[in-house]
Amino acid sequence: MSDYIIDPRRNWVLMESRMAVEPDPQIRAHMQIVINHARYEAAADFEQLMATVSPQASYHSYSGDPAADAANSPQGKAGVADYYRMIVESGLHRIEHKSDRIIADRDHIMEEGVIKMAYPGAVLQMMGHADADAEKLYLYQSRLVIIWGFDNDGLVQFEDSYAPPGGFEGILQREITPDQIHDYHLAEK
């Protein structure tokens, strides 16, 4: 698709392929919500992103780090809104989650693959990485499983993520530059 280190367009490639052959209209609708959610997050379109989220939203993160899990497990639509606002405002929305496996039923979608995120050095400093250069970007990389759940209106009720520890190990040796990140816009396909 591209030579970018982080290309958010990869986030929905497998989901679109899987959706094209899915016979169940409810599963296809849920897949489309996940695709829309990923596109709006990549484009930092906060209003449209939040339109994909259920009023009863309850997210959970499981990474083996209790403090990080608590910070990345917002509850209620207002809590999820604050969480995504922080992601967009801090520049953490530059994400590629290229799935290599998707499992879907009428209530859930599970996707697994490698996640890559551009972490601003200033964010890493706040996380205790004192040697990070606040003006630079660094590559976070890990396996990630996301289980999506939906409410009765087909909106995202939960986005539970499972990542093994270790994605931050050696991160300061993985400097990346903005030209290595595809700057996604909603007008793109």
N, C-alpha and C positions, 0 to 999 in steps of 0.2 A: 504493500500500500504506500509506504513512504520510507524515507531514511531518517525520519525524526526518532529521537530516543523516546520521547513521549508524544504519542499521537492519540488524542481522545477519540478520534473517529474509529479506532479499533475497538472501543468499548461496546459497540452494538453490532459489529459485523456478524458474529456467530448468532446473536439473538435474531437478527433479520433473516438469516438463512433458516434457522429453526422455525421461525414464525411463518415463513413462506410455505412450509410443508405441514404445518399444524392444522389438523381438521377441526379441532374444537374452538368455536368462536370465543368462548370465555378465556381460554388459555391465550389465544391470539391477542385479545384485548389487554390482558395482563402484560403480555410481552411488549405490546405497544406502549403501555404506561412506563415500563422499565426503560425502554429506548428513549422515550420523551424525557424522562427524569434524567437520564445520563446526558442527553444533548443539552438540556437547560442548565445542568450543573457545569458542563464543559464550557458553555457560552457565558457563564456567570449571569444568567437571566433569573434573578432571584424570584420575581413574581410568578413566572411560568413554572419554575421548579417547585415552588410551594403549592401551586395548583394541582400537582400530582400527589400531594401528601394528604392523608386522611386526618380528619379532626381528632381521631383517637390514636394518633401515631405513638408508637413506643419502640424505640430503636435500642439495640444492644450490641456492644462490642466485646469480643472475647479474644484477648491477645496475650494473656498471661501477666499483664501489668495492671494491677487493680486500679491505680490512679488514672492511667490512660483509658482503661475501660470505662470508668465512671465519667470521665470528661467526654467520651465519645458515645455515650448512651443516653441521648436526650429523650425526654418523656413529654408527651402532649404536643400538639401542633405548634404551640408557642415555643416550647423547648427546642423542637426540631428547627423552627424558623431561626432562633438564636444561633443554633449550631451551624446551619448553612450560611447565615449572615457572616459568622466568624470565618468560615472556610473561604467565602468569596472575598471578604475584606482583607484577609491575611495573605491571599494569593495561593492558598492551598487547593484551589479548584483545578489546577493543572494536573489531571489524573488520567492515566491509561490503565484500564482493567481489561486486558485482552483475555476473554474467556476461552478455555479449551474444552469445557464441558458444561452443558446445561441440562437440567432435569426439571420438568414442569408437570404439575397437575392442576386441577381446577382452583386450588387455593394458594399454591406456592410456586415459586420459581427458585431454583438453586443454580447459581453459576460459580464456577471455579476457574481460576487462572492466575496470572502474574499481574500484580498491581505495581505501577510505577507512579511516583508522585514527585513533583518538584517542590522541595522544601526550601523556603526562603531562609537564609542564614539567620535573620533576626528572629524567626520562629524557633529555630534550633537553639539559639542562645537562651530564649525564654524556657526551653526544655532542659537546660543544663549543659549544652554543648558550648562551653565558653570560647573555644577556639574557632567557632564558625565565623566566617566573615559575613556581617550583616547585609552586605551589598550583593552577595552571591547566592546562587541556587545550588541545591544538592539533591542527588537522586536517592530517594527511598525506594526500596524494591523488596517484594515479598510475595509468597503465595497468598491467595485470599479466596475464601469462600464467602459468598453472600447468599443468605436465604431471604427472599422477599415474600411478604404476606400482604394480602389485600382485604379491604373492607367490603361491605355489600355494594358499594358504589364503584368498586374497581380501583380505588385509590390505594396508594402505598400505606399500609398500616404499620408494617415493620420492615426494617432493613437490618437484619442481624448479620454481623460480620465476624469471621473467624480467621485470624492470622497468627501464624507461629511467631514466637519471639525471634528477634535477630534482624529485622528490617533496617534498624538504625545502626547496626554494627558496621563500622568502617565508612559511615555516610560522609564524613568529611574528606574522604579520598575520592568521592564520586561527585565532583563538581560538574555541573552542566550549565550551559548558556541558553539564553532565551531563544536563539536561533535553532536550538536542538529540540524545541517544543513547538508542536503545531498549535497555532493560535486559532482555535475553532470559532466559527460564527454560524448562527442558525441558518443563514441563507445557503450554506453548503449542504450537500447531500451526504 
